[in-house]
């Protein structure tokens, strides 16, 4: 089995593997899966991801057939997030996921990534156990939208965590989560919460100039008013069309 970077010719196979994997792992409506696949891995979207130096997609190629793939994004200096690791159900329990995971870590290591984070839907018991068995720790949760329905997503990390830092703004205390960040055009944005341990989001903290960023541009994107740093979506979002 060859583990390699995805190519444009792999696009149909990537969509097929993702469709089969989602159908086998989650109780999702077939149409919802189809819509999500087209949104995340449509031809134009995949072409953009393959050209993005911060996006890393590896495939497991068995005799010319793609049987699995991983999708990761470099979100900050020395840190990357594995968004998805899909294996065709017909080829599971053969070590393909483990091989893809290790190959992805090696590939990210060549990009100077030292800290790897992983995201997996909370309903995917096998996926959460996958990270547990590799000594990753659940450090938070987020939500991902699939065909208009929100699902809880667990966030895993293997490195030391820094937690939330209390900061004052407009006469109130909010909490900057240094372990929960998203890509920016100049530097990462850290998610800001209203409580030290709650899930209610307040906004974002721009690490480029160390200020809170709450302003949205006309396309719905978060932009830092002080330095112009713009939040880049971790996953495809219709608001960014």
Secondary structure, 3 states (H helix, E strand, C coil): CEEEECCHHHHHHHHHHHHHHHHHHCCCCHHHHHHHHHHHHCHHHHHHHHHCCCEEEEEEEECCEEEEEEEEEEEECCEEEEEEEEECHHHCCCCHHHHHHHHHHHHHHCCCCCEEEEEEECCCHHHHHHHHCCCCEEEEEEEEEECCEEEEEEEEECCCCCCEEEEEECCEEEEEEEEEEECECCCCEEEEECCCCCCCEEEEEECCCCEEECCECCCCCEECCCCCCEECCCCCCHHHC
